[in-house]
Structures are given as C-alpha cells and as structure tokens.
Amino acid sequence: MLINKILKTPIYNIVKKTPLQLAPILSDKIKNNIFFKREDYHKVKSFKIRGAHQFISNLSQNELDTGLIAASAGNHAQGVA
C-alpha cells in the first residue's frame, strides 16, 4: 500500500508523524470524508521541511561540501535550517 511506503520514508527520521484530522463541516458539505494533514504540528509550522529535506538528501557530497544557502525569510528557510 502507498501509505506503508510513505511511512517508511527517511523524512520520519527528522520529523514527527502528524495526524489526519477529519473536517466534519466540509465533509458534510460535499458528502465525502475530508481530512486535513496537520503539518502545523511541526516546529516550523508547515510542510516545507519535507521539501527541504528531500532536496538536501539528494545533493552529492561535492555539493554538500560546497555549502547551502537558503534565500528565504520564511518557512522554507526554517525547513532548511
């Protein structure tokens, strides 16, 4: 199953698993179960850490040795940090 593959990704070595939360009003309105993935439970309050981790984990050793600059004052820079 896809969920098993997701739960085994390396990102969970550095971030906690966040819950899904049922959105009852929206679910009732569209007659389907809608869930929110609570990424705001992370210290950086967003999902940006996932993208930053994915990008950095795919850098070569040479690229890592050169260094990394995050040109952001927001959530992405926090994710990189």
Sequence and secondary structure as in RCSB ss.txt:
>XXXX:A:sequence
MLINKILKTPIYNIVKKTPLQLAPILSDKIKNNIFFKREDYHKVKSFKIRGAHQFISNLSQNELDTGLIAASAGN
HAQGVA
>XXXX:A:secstr
 HHHHHHTSGGGGTS    EEE HHHHHHHTS  EEE GGGSTTSSSHHHHHHHHHHTS HHHHHH      SSH
HHHHH 
